[in-house]
């Protein structure tokens, strides 16, 4: 047997270039849209306007209703705690993104992984 040394040079892009390619604006929009759909089950619901009135940007969801921040904080204009009806959305609560993240982060991670595989 003859043993030979072999060297292999792997020319890799710098890590920051790889990360920028993967986590670009398209991925950010996909992620924001995915979370927005999930948040619908956690946002307070009367007419459904709040959960349907949002704008997505890369990695960002903005709720457009004037009362959105009161619902999110869970306090009225007068500073009184809001009581959320569970009749239409039994998961309705303030800070809905925290509950959704706790319950659905694995599902979202899978969805993003699959999205990246398809690209």
C-alpha positions, 0 to 999 in steps of 0.5 A, a space after each residue: 500500500 502506498 500512502 499519499 498525502 492530499 490537500 484539499 482547498 475549499 474556497 468558501 464565501 465569508 460567513 456574512 455573505 452566506 448569511 446575507 444570501 439566506 436571510 435576505 428581504 425575501 426570507 424576511 417577508 416570508 417570515 413576517 407573513 408566516 408569523 402574521 397568519 399565526 398571530 391571527 389566532 392570538 390577536 383579540 377579535 371582535 370584528 376581525 379588523 385588527 388581525 387582518 389590518 397589517 403590513 408586512 416588511 422584511 422581518 416586521 409586522 405592523 398593525 394599522 388600526 389606531 387602537 392596535 397599541 392598546 390591544 397589544 399593551 392590554 390597557 385602554 386609553 384610560 389606563 384600565 386593563 382590557 378584558 379579552 373575549 375568548 368567544 371568537 379567539 380563545 387564545 386572544 391576549 395582549 402581547 400575542 407574539 409572545 404566546 404565538 412564539 412560545 407555541 409555534 416557533 418550531 412550526 415556523 422554523 420548519 416552514 422557513 427551512 422548507 422555504 429556503 430549500 425551495 429557493 
